[in-house]
Amino acid sequence: MVRTAKKHSDRVYDLVVDRIQRGELGREDRLVDVAIAADLGLSRMPVRDALMRLVHEGYLERSTRGFMLPNLSRREILEVFEIRRLLEPRAAAIAARCIRDGQLADMKAAVSEALEIIDTGDAPRFFRLSERFRNGWLSAVSNLTLQQTIQRYLAQVQAVRLATMGNRGTLRVIVAGQRELLAAFSAHDSVAAADRILRFVIEGEAAYLAAVPEE
């Protein structure tokens, strides 16, 4: 019975993480354990266990109306940028060595589609494509501890995207960076990949600071 409950909890955990990583949850969305349990035909307890685990890992936070994406302060977002500048270049260097043709093909398709929709103003779709690109190279990071650590800062990445993706100039900068990253990954050039992802993070911070000036 305990093992079955753990299995159900892991299933719910994976489903919610997948929704977060695909950009399917917005700032106003609420996850309610009773509703999820009913949808999946489960009891409430394994669902709540999964949601609390996501809270402890930084993916979600509790509210009076359920669970939601973390509402990070400006200071917290800038602090995570510091951590990303340290971790992501190393991760990109590893990914450049290990990335497979299938992963590259999927990333290339995401970039091509993103380029086509910049002028449509479809920010949610662009958001999902950006997450698809990011998941592509992160999935190639063979150091799983490093990969999982970076993925735990997804709430910060999402907050930055929500603040900046209404600007089409920013979208063009993002696609240009993705194309250069794709070239580095395709060449299996660890140095170029590390350098470009660092500049990518710095550009993201600059866009965020421009969109959310200090009070």
Secondary structure as UniProt FT lines:
FT   HELIX           2..21
FT   TURN            22..23
FT   TURN            27..28
FT   HELIX           33..40
FT   HELIX           44..56
FT   TURN            57..58
FT   STRAND          61..63
FT   TURN            64..65
FT   STRAND          66..68
FT   HELIX           74..98
FT   HELIX           101..117
FT   HELIX           118..120
FT   HELIX           123..138
FT   TURN            139..140
FT   HELIX           144..151
FT   TURN            152..153
FT   HELIX           154..164
FT   TURN            165..166
FT   HELIX           168..186
FT   TURN            187..188
FT   HELIX           190..211
//
